[in-house]
């Protein structure tokens, strides 16, 4: 029971903390509403849990043994997320396309946001290290940990999306929309840079 509670607390703290995926959920919630943010939330949740499972099944050893693999992931992921930050910061609201469905992130994009997110790999590696014995986590513990993270991660990303929806009520004016996207794009870029440096 104590292990279960420790896993829940670890999942909650790491999932709710600011990061690229949560910031993107806030931006998407503000610009598109909750329903159209669900694909991003679900994709990001599945993406994180897949990272956790794959690392738990043995890939963690490759990251522990290869600094090059870790560094390559950091560069590739940071470049992708900085590109997203640029797209967010430079997006404009046009009345004729602001309801266009293609503007909202897809489930695949949400999944890629996690797979190319250094924070997701750092959290997964840290969690598996904390809850493993001699670098190996039992399959039943990995299963429980994955289910916990799926539920907690989905709820936490949803919380950030709902925050975005609240903010979105004040973005009807094009100037407010532009200021919000510039600020959130900048915040996303700063978050990416911060995670990149702490993961080196």
ZAKENU-780102 format. One line per 10 residues: number of its first residue (from 1); their letters; for each residue y, x, z of N, C-alpha, C. Coordinates in steps of 0.001 Angstrom, whole numbers, plus 500000, padded with zeros to 6 digits. Atoms other than C-alpha are relative to their C-alpha. Example, Ala and Ser with C-alpha at 12.3 -4.5 7.8 and 13.67 -1.06 7.14 Angstrom:
// residues 2
1 = AS = 498810/500890/500000/495500/512300/507800/501200/500900/500000 | 498810/499180/499940/498940/513670/507140/501090/499230/500730
***
This chain:
// residues 200
1 = XXXXXXXXXX = 498793/500835/500000/500000/500000/500000/501259/500872/500000 | 498843/499105/499941/502373/502858/500838/500223/500675/498647 | 499887/499405/501334/501608/504458/497453/500609/498996/499028 | 499471/501053/500862/502333/501145/495706/501508/499842/500220 | 498576/500155/499692/505696/500770/497488/500801/501213/499538 | 499312/498784/500451/506601/504382/496719/500180/499977/498484 | 499905/500104/501460/505855/503788/493034/501066/498990/499589 | 498999/501028/500301/507973/500620/493017/501409/500542/500215 | 498674/499456/499701/510918/502398/494647/500399/501060/498973 | 499713/498971/501005/510649/505346/492245/500372/499346/498668
11 = XXXXXXXXXX = 499737/500693/501261/510513/503002/489240/501354/499300/500025 | 498742/500746/499885/513449/500921/490501/501208/500933/499916 | 498853/499088/499957/515785/503835/491250/500216/500675/498648 | 499854/499291/501278/515063/505684/488003/500316/499055/498843 | 499751/500957/501094/515139/502560/485803/501389/499392/500057 | 498694/500648/499857/518367/501141/487211/501150/500974/499841 | 498928/499006/500085/520330/504395/487138/500560/500062/498576 | 499394/499940/501338/522788/504888/484240/499280/500994/499101 | 500636/499132/500987/521296/506397/481119/500251/499442/498621 | 499732/500463/501372/521473/506114/477321/499460/498615/499681
21 = XXXXXXXXXX = 500615/501299/500326/519082/503139/477075/500731/498866/500711 | 499295/501041/499244/520860/501166/479818/501411/499767/499462 | 498655/500143/500563/524283/501859/478338/499944/499257/498670 | 500161/500715/501265/523064/500708/474915/499680/498525/500229 | 500288/501404/499668/521697/497536/476539/501283/499270/500382 | 498717/500602/499611/525136/496881/478040/500856/499723/498770 | 499220/500153/501236/526840/497419/474683/499447/498854/499155 | 500625/501042/500813/524334/495190/472870/500186/498625/500629 | 499778/501263/499309/524602/492470/475520/501420/499494/499813 | 498590/500389/500156/528392/492482/475272/500308/499538/498584
31 = XXXXXXXXXX = 499673/500288/501392/528433/492392/471479/499149/498907/499363 | 500928/500908/500671/525431/490168/470708/499366/498940/500895 | 500639/500960/499105/524324/488243/473828/498594/500436/500393 | 501286/499570/499444/521053/488410/475746/498841/499836/499016 | 501149/500283/500874/518678/486823/473223/499811/501084/498955 | 500096/498980/501035/519486/489364/470531/499901/501415/500574 | 500213/498711/499336/519271/492177/473112/498544/500170/500412 | 501401/499962/499567/515665/491281/474012/499153/500992/499193 | 500799/499005/500726/514129/493327/471134/500254/501428/500476 | 499670/498665/499486/515981/496419/472398/499364/500210/501375
41 = XXXXXXXXXX = 500555/499898/498645/514906/495735/475992/498487/500168/499950 | 501458/499951/500071/511273/495110/475086/499526/501310/499363 | 500374/498754/500670/511085/498068/472689/500182/501210/500912 | 499736/498887/499087/512647/500415/475248/498991/500025/501143 | 500980/500082/498915/510290/499188/477974/498635/500488/499544 | 501288/499567/500553/507189/499610/475815/500030/501498/499704 | 499876/498583/500320/508456/502997/474646/499854/500881/501219 | 500093/499189/498781/508867/504282/478185/498582/500005/500560 | 501356/500096/499446/505478/503022/479361/499013/500811/499156 | 500870/499193/500866/503800/504649/476330/500158/501486/500306
51 = XXXXXXXXXX = 499766/498602/499617/505435/507969/477264/499249/500318/501290 | 500650/499817/498705/504156/507576/480814/498482/500113/499846 | 501459/500016/500189/500602/506787/479678/499523/501252/499259 | 500415/498840/500794/500411/509546/477068/500082/501288/500820 | 499875/498827/499134/501695/512155/479515/498926/499994/501076 | 500993/500122/498944/499393/510855/482226/498590/500286/499544 | 501341/499758/500544/496372/511155/479933/499764/501466/499611 | 500225/498572/500238/496936/514868/479483/501103/500752/499290 | 498951/499305/500747/499989/515613/477326/500964/500740/500930 | 499104/499353/499037/501866/516631/480485/499754/501511/500039
61 = XXXXXXXXXX = 500324/498570/499972/500061/519989/480332/500704/500744/498871 | 499335/499361/501139/501549/520718/476909/501473/500252/500306 | 498592/499830/499649/505072/520211/478252/500174/501041/501093 | 499924/499000/498940/504364/522305/481319/499787/501401/499457 | 500347/498691/500554/503001/525123/479152/500921/500454/498870 | 499193/499651/501168/505453/524986/476237/501476/499665/500208 | 498551/500194/499877/509163/525493/476783/500600/499602/498654 | 499501/500300/501347/509654/525283/472999/499925/498508/499699 | 500167/501439/500247/508306/521706/472838/501051/499208/500762 | 498997/500687/499178/510594/520612/475661/501390/500172/499404
71 = XXXXXXXXXX = 498677/499721/500553/513610/522281/474083/500210/499248/498694 | 499897/500721/501272/512883/520764/470654/500251/498516/500228 | 499788/501408/499671/512650/517283/472192/501425/499766/500468 | 498639/500147/499491/515953/517805/474010/501027/500013/498873 | 499047/499905/501101/517784/518850/470842/499911/498792/499070 | 500198/501126/500910/516275/516151/468621/500487/498693/500625 | 499608/501231/499313/516748/513372/471173/501492/499916/500232 | 498563/499993/499743/520284/514397/472087/500793/499763/498724 | 499309/500198/501280/521318/514565/468424/499944/498536/499581 | 500163/501411/500370/519928/511061/467783/500895/499100/500858
81 = XXXXXXXXXX = 499207/500837/499095/521635/509564/470842/501497/500230/499816 | 498586/499743/500290/524941/511268/470044/500424/499286/498713 | 499724/500767/501222/524727/509703/466578/500216/498523/500343 | 499825/501391/499568/524267/506294/468243/501337/499816/500716 | 498719/500065/499289/527264/507029/470486/501157/499936/499007 | 498970/500010/501042/529354/507754/467370/500071/498639/499313 | 500045/501308/500658/528202/504516/465710/500622/498916/500879 | 499435/500976/499066/529113/502527/468815/501512/500155/500067 | 498563/499741/499823/532527/504165/469223/500818/499629/498773 | 499244/500257/501234/533510/503605/465591/499744/498616/499415
91 = XXXXXXXXXX = 500285/501337/500540/532171/500066/465154/501229/499103/500121 | 498873/500929/500040/534705/497400/464263/499480/498572/499943 | 500382/501410/500073/534523/493650/464738/500747/499344/498855 | 499431/500782/501100/535083/491707/461568/499511/498569/500149 | 500345/501398/499734/535129/487931/461865/498876/499496/499098 | 501000/500525/500931/532940/487412/458796/498598/500527/500294 | 501346/499479/499770/530064/489565/460126/499651/500194/501463 | 500278/499714/498599/530244/489541/463897/498758/499274/500508 | 501244/500671/499609/527297/487161/464057/498803/500460/499165 | 501067/499512/500872/525227/489139/461580/498854/500571/500831
101 = XXXXXXXXXX = 501142/499614/499180/521730/489609/463007/499627/501462/499819 | 500391/498624/500260/521217/493005/461398/500752/500990/500882 | 499206/499100/499182/523869/494479/463707/499335/500299/501334 | 500647/499814/498704/521698/494098/466826/498798/500933/499854 | 501140/499077/500072/519105/496802/467617/498665/499263/499905 | 501339/500569/500115/515494/496083/466681/499102/500548/501104 | 500957/499515/499014/512424/496571/468868/499628/501460/499720 | 500335/498631/500362/511563/499748/466959/501113/500964/500407 | 498878/499154/499601/515038/501135/467567/500037/500184/501509 | 500071/499893/498543/514686/500360/471266/498926/500986/500425
111 = XXXXXXXXXX = 501098/499077/499701/511363/502202/471324/500403/501443/499705 | 499563/498657/500362/512853/505197/469506/501058/500537/500958 | 498988/499579/499024/515754/505255/471967/499347/500635/501219 | 500711/499400/498871/513235/505962/474717/499286/501277/499575 | 500776/498836/500422/511072/508372/472739/500879/501209/499694 | 499072/498897/500276/514137/510421/471779/501028/500154/501121 | 499108/499950/498844/515734/510055/475211/499474/501030/501005 | 500475/498980/499054/515402/513245/477316/499793/499454/501409 | 500138/500554/498652/515915/511198/480492/498641/499333/500189 | 501284/500699/499891/512785/509123/479781/498864/500990/500229
121 = XXXXXXXXXX = 501046/498979/499839/510644/512260/479475/500102/500682/501356 | 499795/499367/498691/512192/513828/482582/499477/499104/501116 | 500442/500957/498976/511565/510677/484655/498475/499892/500004 | 501455/500111/500089/507988/510364/483376/499307/501234/500567 | 500581/498755/499498/507199/514015/484064/500146/500099/501515 | 499761/499943/498552/508759/513794/487531/499087/499031/500746 | 500830/501009/499339/506916/510579/488418/498541/500395/500041 | 501406/499598/500053/503542/511886/487288/499733/501196/500906 | 500150/498847/499117/504124/515115/489196/499967/499564/501463 | 499914/500479/498618/505056/513277/492391/498728/499268/500417
131 = XXXXXXXXXX = 501138/500854/499636/502109/510863/492276/498646/500534/499516 | 501267/499405/500433/499453/513278/491007/499469/500961/501057 | 500636/499016/499126/497048/515582/492772/499563/501173/499143 | 500288/498803/500794/496925/519123/491395/500283/499785/498515 | 499591/500225/501382/498677/517913/488245/499215/498937/499269 | 500806/501049/500632/496164/515122/487561/500175/498696/500768 | 499859/501306/499361/496819/511432/488260/498773/499156/499650 | 501177/500838/500288/493751/509159/488619/500355/498859/499050 | 499746/501034/500993/493394/506603/485825/500446/498685/500620 | 499604/501263/499367/493632/503647/488231/501444/500061/500498
141 = XXXXXXXXXX = 498612/499840/499558/496872/505046/489682/500952/499982/498814 | 499177/500004/501209/498223/505648/486178/500166/498581/499474 | 499925/501391/500432/497390/502039/485281/500965/499191/500838 | 499102/500713/499082/499145/500666/488352/501445/500439/499768 | 498661/499447/500204/502143/502962/487812/500606/499469/498703 | 499520/500488/501293/502418/501836/484169/500402/498531/500058 | 499680/501423/499853/502330/498124/485059/501283/499825/500806 | 498790/500058/499171/504929/498653/487790/501222/500355/499164 | 498852/499564/500794/507198/500533/485413/500342/498998/498901 | 499721/500989/501041/506810/497898/482694/500861/498862/500566
151 = XXXXXXXXXX = 499280/501126/499393/507987/495108/485012/501391/500420/500466 | 498730/499543/499429/510700/497092/486783/500961/500441/498909 | 499151/499503/501084/512000/498765/483623/500597/498840/499204 | 499502/501160/500749/512277/495445/481761/501106/499287/500784 | 499011/500704/499170/514149/493829/484664/501292/500801/500133 | 498810/499170/499822/516525/496781/485123/500826/500098/498726 | 499257/499968/501265/517427/497083/481443/500653/498638/499746 | 499432/501349/500129/517942/493293/481428/501247/499841/500858 | 498831/500068/499113/520351/493678/484349/501212/500624/499340 | 498889/499363/500713/522469/496079/482315/500460/499144/498818
161 = XXXXXXXXXX = 499635/500885/501116/522358/493683/479349/500823/498816/500500 | 499253/501119/499412/523540/490825/481589/501395/500432/500432 | 498677/499462/499688/526371/493037/482801/500852/500034/498741 | 499285/499977/501276/527324/493500/479164/500452/498623/499565 | 499642/501376/500367/527297/489741/478608/501230/499554/500787 | 498839/500335/499170/529731/489311/481506/501257/500660/499452 | 498860/499277/500573/532000/491964/480017/500393/499398/498652 | 499763/500523/501346/531614/490408/476565/500917/498790/499945 | 499116/501167/499950/533515/487311/477680/501469/500381/499808 | 498607/499546/500100/536673/489437/477638/500249/500794/498717
171 = XXXXXXXXXX = 499888/499179/501198/536091/490994/474215/500303/499206/498733 | 499706/500808/501182/537143/488168/471920/501152/500585/499190 | 498883/499383/500722/540369/489987/471070/499513/501302/499361 | 500465/498784/500691/539711/492735/468454/500392/501299/500700 | 499555/498785/499299/541736/495276/470474/499110/500271/501211 | 500886/499840/498834/539639/494651/473604/498621/500462/499556 | 501307/499624/500557/536474/494942/471510/499992/501478/499631 | 499910/498609/500436/537636/498247/470056/500051/500946/501201 | 499877/499156/498802/538618/499687/473456/498652/500112/500718 | 501303/500002/499327/535282/498659/474983/499004/500902/499273
181 = XXXXXXXXXX = 500964/499198/500750/533222/500215/472194/500359/501483/500001 | 499597/498590/499911/535280/503424/472246/499591/500568/501364 | 500318/499528/498642/534834/503706/476019/498495/500149/500202 | 501441/499952/499798/531116/502915/475963/499356/501071/499117 | 500496/498924/500849/530504/505254/473037/500237/501358/500645 | 499682/498753/499294/532256/508016/474977/499112/500194/501219 | 500863/499921/498817/530268/507206/478123/498573/500357/499613 | 501347/499695/500484/527023/507279/476172/499899/501474/499616 | 500006/498587/500392/527926/510675/474704/500000/500909/501228 | 499957/499198/498769/528792/512059/478165/498659/499978/500719
191 = XXXXXXXXXX = 501308/500121/499357/525499/510756/479551/498966/500866/499295 | 500941/499199/500786/523551/512394/476732/500209/501489/500282 | 499698/498591/499739/525316/515733/477289/499546/500396/501398 | 500406/499727/498614/524692/515537/481048/498481/500134/500097 | 501467/499964/499944/520980/514760/480633/499473/501228/499262 | 500443/498829/500766/520661/517524/478023/500075/501257/500852 | 499831/498781/499222/521995/520170/480388/499105/500053/501234 | 500855/499956/498809/520011/519109/483469/498531/500148/499626 | 501394/499907/500413/516803/519051/481416/499642/501375/499438 | 500281/498666/500569/517156/522641/480159/499422/500929/501056
***
